[in-house]
Amino acid sequence: MKTIIVCMMLLLFCGCTKSHLYVQQEQVDASSLASSYIGSPDERQKDPPVGQRLLVGWNFPKSLFDQKLQLMLTVRFWDHMQEVIEHLVAYKTDSKAFFFKNSTPNKDHRILTYRIDVVNGCGEVIEVWEHQFWTKLIDVDQDH
């Protein structure tokens, strides 16, 4: 009986801190195309997408979804550039793929780290997902 009570308490308290975001980072190249697996003709095989993508999935409870949520994705690249992408959460359960093309002659757009803030309609951050190497950016004045 004691074990059952402890398990119920753990479920109760652990369930309250559940993340509503799920993020996966993956490489994208010709092997990512469905035609690579089934051998069908595909014009994209001639010039396949090459880069990385972040797959972001979410499942918000109605109480959070009703707050008019928005994803704020901040991505830092190996060339020290940073990009911020805003995405409106239109459905309480959904997903979005963010593609980042690999390097160009002037840019190294390989993903170094990223952070996703879920912001409500009042501008309050209600949830955060951080890549393991995410750190606060220290902006050093270059003039001095």
N, C-alpha and C positions, 0 to 999 in steps of 0.2 A: 504494500500500500504506500509505503514511504517513497519507493522508487517511482510510482505513478505520479505522485504529487510533485516530486522534483522534476520529472519530465514535463508535466503540464506547466510548471512555472517557467522552465526553460523555453518552451514553445511560446508562451505568452510574452516573455521579455525579448526573446530573439526575434519574434515576428514583428515587433515594433520598429526594429532598426533595419528592416529589409530594404535593399536598394531597389529602385524602380527602373534603373538604367542598366543596360547590358551592352558592353562595347567590345568589339573585336577588330584587331588590325591585321590586314593581310596584304600580301604582294599580289599585283595584278599583271598578267602578261598573256601571251597567246594561249597558254594552258588553262587560263581562267574562262575561256570562251567555251560554250556548250558544244560548238562544232568540233572542238579538239577531242571530245570524248566520243561523239557519235559519228564523226567523219563526214558530216554534211557540208555542202558548199557554204562558204561564208566569206563575203567580201572583206570583212574585218581581219581575216587571217593575213591579208597582204600588208596591212599596217595596224597591227593589234595595239590595244591600249597597254601602255607600260607605265607602271607607277605603284602607288599604294592606295588602299582605301580603308576608311574607318566605317564599320558597320555598327550603327547605333540602334538599339531596340529599346522600347520602353513599355511599361504596363503600369499606368498610374491609377490609383483608386479614384473614384468619381469625385470625392471631396477635394483632391488636389487638381484633377483635370478641370474642374469648374472654375479654377482660379486663372484661366487664360494663360497657359504655360507657353514658354518659349525656350528653346535650347540655344545656348550661347557656346559655340565650339571655338576654342582658341587652340590653334595648331602652331607649333614652332618647328622650323625646318633646320637642317644641318647648316644652311648658309646664314643662320641667325636671323632670318626673316620670320615674321609672325603674321598669321592671318586669322581674322575673327569672322565666323560665319554664324548668322542668326537663322533659326528655323522655327517657324510657328508649329506648335503641337496641335494638329487638327483633330486627332483621334486619341482616345485614352490608351489604346494599345496599337502600336504601329512600329515601323522601323524606317531608317533612312540610311542610304549609302553615300558617303562623301568621298569622291575620287580626287587624288592629287597626282597629276602627271609627273613622271620622273624628271630629272634634271634637264635643263635647257642650257645653252652656252653660258648664260649669265646667272643662272639660278640652280641651286641644289635643293630640289623640293622633296628630298627624302624626309619623312617624318622623324623628328627627334623626340618630341614629347607633345602631349595635348592635355586639355582640360575641358570638361563639359559642365557648364552651370545651367541648372534648370531655374528659370526666373519666372515669377508669377506676374500678373498684370500690374501689381503695385511696385514692381522692380525689386522685390525681395528674392534672394537666392534661397530656394527651398531644398535643393539637392545638388551635390557635386560629385563628379566622377573624375579622378585624376590618374593619369598615366604614372607608373612607378617612378619615373625620373622627373616629374613635374616639380618645378621650384618657382617661387615668386621671382619675376624678372626685376633685376636691379638696373635701372636706367642711369648710366653714368654720364654726366655732362661732358661732352666731347670738346667743349670750348676751352677748358682749363687744362 
